[in-house]
Amino acid sequence: MLLVFYQSWLQFEENAISFVTETTYLHWNTTFPSISVCPIAGTEPEWDDKEEFTDEEIDVQKQFINDLVFFTGSCYSCYDDCESCKIMNFTEKVLRYRKECNKIITSCKWSQIEFDCCEYFLPLETEYGTCYTLNSMHTKRRNIPFLDLTMNRKKGTGQIWFKSKEDIRVYFHAPEDVPFINSDPDQRRDVMLGETFNITISIIEINNDANVQNVPIYKRGCKFPWENDGLLVHQYYSYSTCIVQCHVDNHLKLCNCTHHLMPYYNKRGYCDREGLKCLTDNFEVVNRLHAKESGMNKPGLVCDCLPSCTEPEYKVVYFTKSSSRKSSENEVVIDIAGLPTTRFKRIVLRTLLDLVGFPWVDS
């Protein structure tokens, strides 16, 4: 009897969770992915008339401000001689030169129906600075009519179309995810003025049995958005938010500070110019990822980050790009190749109740 119980306990420890494929798709609701729009360094910023440039340092000042506003992990202008740069207020420069939504995104449509872009593309702090995101768990909802981005057999597939008048980086990702430095290159595109991008993607969603959340994290190998212990940069857990926290932890370890765009920490103190030099010196360490036990003897981080339990799988199935020198805007179209006909479901094979209810007999 003890041997049978031991074998049952081993099965609970090692095989509590399994995946199955569901094909009962006729009544599924599928959610359109989140779309994030992040301004990037393209043309030179429109310099404020109140900016106090000095004749002898103006070129260095401009490059330094540009590096601050669009910081992506390195600041090579930090190595140039610039006395005035040492006393600049980084936050003030970012607020002055990063544009708000209505100066970036100009026109939007959901499945051919126009909507107010900046009522739904909401500000989201990221390690790139403020981006504007549609359909994110991390943004604060406004008192506006709900924009229903669900797709099903009755409504059909959805499409997002928008125009921008700035150079931008566009991401599509799960609602619990955020744009981050190590994101999948297939899930982001740099779109410059005059360019038109058409992106068609497929979606495979993951459904979870109701009992999955009762299984310990180490057994199921994933986390739900509310399981955010140790996470400060964002409210909800996802693989991407965990990686951003890993970046911060290693910034603090190596340089004793993190940069001025980092969510949460930018309100509590950030690197000065010397600190940005340190981050630049360690760029290859803090901005590269290695898998656990990869054996790679190269600079990079090994972050202990589990996947999200609910994150869908997105794949680009079609992509086109065209350019027009006459256009002063860019255009992005993201649509779905077709409604999913399969999805994965995480199910619980064994719970603690199976052990509690084990058929003991009197000896």
SULCORWO-V852862 format. One record per residue. SS is DSSP state (helix for helix, strand for strand, loop for the rest). Layout:
ss:SS
ss:SS
This chain:
ss:loop
ss:helix
ss:helix
ss:helix
ss:helix
ss:helix
ss:helix
ss:helix
ss:helix
ss:helix
ss:helix
ss:helix
ss:helix
ss:helix
ss:loop
ss:loop
ss:strand
ss:strand
ss:strand
ss:strand
ss:strand
ss:strand
ss:loop
ss:loop
ss:helix
ss:helix
ss:helix
ss:loop
ss:loop
ss:strand
ss:strand
ss:loop
ss:loop
ss:strand
ss:strand
ss:strand
ss:strand
ss:strand
ss:strand
ss:loop
ss:loop
ss:loop
ss:loop
ss:loop
ss:loop
ss:loop
ss:loop
ss:loop
ss:loop
ss:loop
ss:loop
ss:loop
ss:loop
ss:loop
ss:loop
ss:loop
ss:loop
ss:helix
ss:helix
ss:helix
ss:helix
ss:helix
ss:helix
ss:helix
ss:helix
ss:helix
ss:helix
ss:helix
ss:helix
ss:loop
ss:loop
ss:loop
ss:loop
ss:loop
ss:loop
ss:helix
ss:helix
ss:helix
ss:helix
ss:loop
ss:loop
ss:loop
ss:loop
ss:helix
ss:helix
ss:helix
ss:helix
ss:loop
ss:loop
ss:helix
ss:helix
ss:helix
ss:helix
ss:helix
ss:helix
ss:helix
ss:helix
ss:loop
ss:loop
ss:loop
ss:helix
ss:helix
ss:helix
ss:loop
ss:strand
ss:strand
ss:strand
ss:strand
ss:strand
ss:strand
ss:loop
ss:loop
ss:strand
ss:strand
ss:loop
ss:loop
ss:helix
ss:helix
ss:helix
ss:helix
ss:loop
ss:strand
ss:strand
ss:strand
ss:strand
ss:strand
ss:loop
ss:loop
ss:strand
ss:strand
ss:strand
ss:strand
ss:strand
ss:strand
ss:loop
ss:loop
ss:loop
ss:loop
ss:loop
ss:loop
ss:loop
ss:loop
ss:loop
ss:loop
ss:loop
ss:loop
ss:loop
ss:loop
ss:loop
ss:strand
ss:strand
ss:strand
ss:loop
ss:loop
ss:loop
ss:strand
ss:loop
ss:loop
ss:strand
ss:strand
ss:strand
ss:strand
ss:strand
ss:strand
ss:loop
ss:loop
ss:loop
ss:strand
ss:strand
ss:strand
ss:strand
ss:strand
ss:strand
ss:loop
ss:loop
ss:loop
ss:loop
ss:loop
ss:loop
ss:loop
ss:loop
ss:loop
ss:loop
ss:loop
ss:helix
ss:helix
ss:helix
ss:strand
ss:strand
ss:strand
ss:strand
ss:loop
ss:loop
ss:loop
ss:strand
ss:strand
ss:strand
ss:strand
ss:strand
ss:strand
ss:strand
ss:strand
ss:strand
ss:strand
ss:loop
ss:strand
ss:strand
ss:strand
ss:loop
ss:loop
ss:loop
ss:helix
ss:helix
ss:helix
ss:loop
ss:loop
ss:helix
ss:helix
ss:helix
ss:helix
ss:loop
ss:strand
ss:strand
ss:loop
ss:loop
ss:loop
ss:loop
ss:loop
ss:loop
ss:loop
ss:loop
ss:loop
ss:loop
ss:loop
ss:loop
ss:loop
ss:loop
ss:loop
ss:helix
ss:helix
ss:helix
ss:helix
ss:helix
ss:helix
ss:helix
ss:helix
ss:helix
ss:helix
ss:helix
ss:helix
ss:helix
ss:helix
ss:helix
ss:helix
ss:helix
ss:loop
ss:loop
ss:loop
ss:loop
ss:loop
ss:loop
ss:loop
ss:loop
ss:loop
ss:helix
ss:helix
ss:helix
ss:loop
ss:loop
ss:loop
ss:loop
ss:loop
ss:helix
ss:helix
ss:helix
ss:helix
ss:helix
ss:helix
ss:helix
ss:helix
ss:helix
ss:loop
ss:helix
ss:helix
ss:helix
ss:helix
ss:loop
ss:loop
ss:strand
ss:loop
ss:loop
ss:loop
ss:loop
ss:loop
ss:loop
ss:loop
ss:loop
ss:loop
ss:loop
ss:loop
ss:strand
ss:loop
ss:loop
ss:loop
ss:loop
ss:loop
ss:strand
ss:strand
ss:loop
ss:loop
ss:loop
ss:loop
ss:strand
ss:strand
ss:strand
ss:strand
ss:strand
ss:strand
ss:strand
ss:strand
ss:strand
ss:strand
ss:strand
ss:loop
ss:loop
ss:loop
ss:loop
ss:loop
ss:loop
ss:strand
ss:strand
ss:strand
ss:strand
ss:strand
ss:strand
ss:strand
ss:loop
ss:loop
ss:loop
ss:loop
ss:loop
ss:loop
ss:strand
ss:strand
ss:strand
ss:strand
ss:strand
ss:strand
ss:loop
ss:loop
ss:loop
ss:helix
ss:helix
ss:helix
ss:helix
ss:helix
ss:loop
ss:loop
ss:loop
ss:loop
ss:loop
ss:loop
ss:loop
